[in-house]
Amino acid sequence: GKWLGLPIFLLIMAFVFFLTFTVGDWMKGYFEIALEVFSNLVSNGLAAVHTSPMLTSLIVDGIISGVGGILTFLPNIFILFLALALLEDSGYMSRVAFVMDDIMSSLGLSGRAFLPLLLGFGCTVPAVMASRALENKRDRFKTILITPFMSCSARLPIYVLFSEMFFKEHAMLAAYSLYVIGLFVAITIAFILHKREKNKDEDTLLIELPEYKTPNARTVTIYVWDKVKDYLTKAGTTIFVASIVLWFVLNFGIHGYETDVTRSFAAALGRLLVPILRPAGLGTWQIAVALISGLSAKEVVVSSFSVLYGISNINSAMGMAELSRVLGIAGFGMANAYALLVFCLLYSPCVAAVGTIRRETGSLRFTMQMVLFQLVLAWGFAVLIFQIGSHIL
């Protein structure tokens, strides 16, 4: 419909979003409980047979935590692709592309690109996977490029912690502004890429609008199972290797296995990154290590601050006050905090997302260029914000 088509579509997408990241997260909670129980059982079992601390850490902190973290995304993945399968098989997705095409075409994207961007506010992994709905390779790559700039739910703990610590009564405004910045950056990049392509042939959306029908249970089951199996076998393998690598750099130093993170390769790398991060107001090796750890999952940035500064229950009022005091001694203020928040918003997504991008694009070169671009962009914005903010705040 001319007037009702878009509102109805937005309501349907809101419902899909609700199912994927509300019901999905509710189910995810049980997976996390099961993972914690399994991890404790393995840890206790290894302790009972007197396994070395190094091997125990590798198995529990590296492999189980890393691969288990991927398994906890399974409810979100399942619900997302179930909803997509039902909408696709009913004949509605063709109409979605038609409804959104005029709006998205102003950014040089197909109407089908709207769903991945919307889902990106929940989790980048299923959002990138949803780009499969785009038939044009150029549209798919462009959508994958800008999707990570949507603030996923994993970034929220970082926003909340530092907004409440440094912006007090303006904490909500500070956190909300990050969502706006991410959206602005994504739109700007898509618009610039579109302008660079203006002399090329524009793609015309030519689709058949099939009749509505009741989704076929067998077709939907095959579709969902294929996507879930592909996710577990391929993305899971990527995470398995990446988790071991991250565990290694956080637990080994030049003298071998280290229980003190300050003597690890990660700490050494953090010290090397200090001169690079200093113009952005992030010039301590602990912050560098926290950002490195955030590559495994953005929530890890918060827990890394807790470990690196020896603060238990960092989300409590007492914990935040202690972290604020320690950071304040190092000259870390409001400008530094906002620069850190923007850096966490724009820099490379988690390993799960990067692995999914590599799998979906089939191009290691594109994936590495994309990660490098995001790192440079995040650094540039953080430097700009800190240099200006430090003279204002």
C-alpha positions, 0 to 999 in steps of 0.5 A: 500500500502507498501509505500503510506499506512502510508502517506495516513493514516497520512493525513486522521488522520490530517484531522480528527484532524483538524475537531475535534479541529479546526472546533470543537473549532470554533463551541465550541466558539458559545457554550461558548457565549451561556453559557456566555449569559445564565450564565449572565441571571441566575445571573441577574435573581437571583440578581433581586429576591435578592438571597443570594450571596452563592446560586448565586455563587453555581448556577452560578460559580459551577453548570452552569460553571461546567456542562456548561464546559462539554457541550462546548465539545459537538462539538468536541465529535460529530465531532470526533465520526462522523469521526470515524463512517464514517471511521469504516463503510467504512471499513478503520479502519481495515486497519488503525490498519494494517498500524500502527501495526508494529510501535506501537507493538514496544511499546507493543500497537496495531495499533489502539492505535495511534488515541487516542494518536494523539487526546490527543494533542487536548483534553484528553476527546475525546482521552480517549473515542477514546480508545474504538477502542481497542478491547484488554483490556490491550491495552485499559488500557495502552493507557488510562494511557499514553494518558494524557501525550500528551499536550492537548490544555487546557495546552497551556495558561499556557505554553504561560503565563509562557514561555513569562514571564520567557523565553522571546525570548526563549519562543517558545522553552520552550513551544515546549519542553513540548510537547516533554517531554510529548511524551517522558514520554508516550513512556518511560512508554509504553516501560517499561510496554511492557518490563514487559510483555515480558514473557507473550503471545503477542497479534497477530493482526488478523483482517478481511479487509472488502471491502470498502463501502459507510457508511450507514447513519442510522448506522452512526447516531445510532453510533454517537447518542449513543456515544454523549448521553452516554457522556452527561449522564454519564460524565455530572453527574460526572462533576456535582458532581465534580464541586460542590465539587470544588466550596465548597472547594474554597468558604467555610472555617472553619467559613462557606461561605467565599468571601475571598479565603485566608480563604477557605478550598482550601487555608488551603489545599494549606498551607498544600501542601506547604512543599510537593511542596517546593522541586519542587520550588512551595512552596507558597499556592497560587501556590498550590491553582492554581494547585488544581483549575486546576483539574477542567480545566487546563486553570483555573490555569491561571485565578487562578493566576489572582484572587489569586494575584489580577491582572486583564487582566493577559495575557497583557504585563502589567499583566505579568510584574506585576505577574512576579514582585510579583512572583519574590519577593517570589524568583520565577525564571526561574527554578521555572517556568519550574518546574511549567510548567512540573508539569502542563504537567504531573499531573492529567488531568482535572475532565472531563478527570478523569471522562471519564477515570473512565467511560471508564475503569469501574474501580475506583481503576485503575482511582485513582491509575492512578491519584496518579501515575501522581501526584507522577511522576509530583512531581518527575520531577518538583523536579528534574528540579528545583533542577538541574535548580536552580544551573544552571540558 
